[in-house]
Structures are given as C-alpha cells and as structure tokens.
Amino acid sequence: MNGFQLKFYMHENRKHNGILLYEWLIEKAKEMEIHGGSVFRAIAGFGRHGVIHEEHFFELASNIPVETIFILNSEECDKFLIMLKKEKLNVFFVKIPVEYGVLDGM
C-alpha cells in the first residue's frame, strides 16, 4: 500500500490541553481509528532556535526532543492534519511518502 509517514517533533515536556503533546497526539490518532503510532525519545537534539537539548542525570523535568510517528493512508493523513490545524496546534512535522504493508511468512 502507499501512504505517508507523519513525524512530529516536540520537547518531551510540551503540553496541549493540559496533556503531554505526544500523548495527546497518540490519543487523537487512536480516536480517529488510525492503526498505530510510536513515540521515541532522543538522546539530544536542537531545533530552529539552535538550542541544544540533552538529558542530564540530575534533571527532573526533561526537555529533550521527542519524535511521534504515524503511518497513514492518504485519507487518514489528510483528516489528521485537518484536525490538528483546527486545534491550532503549533508543532513541526514531516510528511514523507511511503510504501507499507504486512509480511505474512506463514
């Protein structure tokens, strides 16, 4: 199948509507019956402002980069992005065309 990979990048402690943004994105995707998503924590990173963020042993509230990824068909991708625009969400994303499927080796 052909579709898109949507990647969203944010700081781990960023919130939307009182919820961690990556958790909010995952919940919204689940509500929209998107078939899966994953969240990954970075070791370090920097964004458009050039500030390097990395985890340190003594930090309690982490501000490291987090990547949230979904693989969607074209219709799901359009609906998800429209929903995010209606929420007036300010988040960096990447939309990449992909081919995806399931290998059934049985």
C-alpha positions, -999 to 999 in steps of 0.1 A, spaced: 0 0 0 11 36 -5 6 63 20 25 87 42 47 87 73 39 117 95 66 126 120 61 152 147 89 167 167 85 184 201 101 187 235 91 159 259 75 182 285 54 202 259 17 201 267 -16 206 247 -49 210 266 -31 200 298 -17 167 284 18 159 272 16 167 235 29 133 223 3 115 245 -24 139 231 -13 130 195 -14 93 202 -48 95 218 -63 116 190 -49 91 164 -65 63 183 -98 81 185 -96 86 147 -90 48 144 -55 52 130 -39 18 132 -8 27 152 17 52 162 50 53 181 69 78 203 107 79 205 129 99 230 161 114 217 194 114 234 200 150 223 189 174 196 183 210 186 156 229 166 151 261 147 164 282 176 197 264 177 195 255 214 209 220 222 187 200 245 200 168 261 191 148 291 213 152 322 213 129 352 200 155 378 172 169 357 137 161 369 117 177 341 131 166 308 131 190 278 147 166 253 133 161 218 106 135 212 95 121 178 60 108 173 54 88 141 23 75 123 20 56 90 -13 66 73 -31 62 41 -38 94 21 -73 99 35 -62 93 72 -33 117 67 -55 145 53 -80 141 81 -54 140 108 -37 172 96 -70 190 92 -79 181 128 -45 194 140 -50 227 121 -84 231 137 -68 226 171 -44 255 161 -15 232 171 19 247 166 42 217 160 69 209 135 61 179 112 75 160 83 52 142 57 70 115 37 55 93 10 60 56 19 51 21 8 39 -1 36 23 -35 43 25 -66 64 47 -96 55 29 -128 63 56 -155 64 32 -183 74 
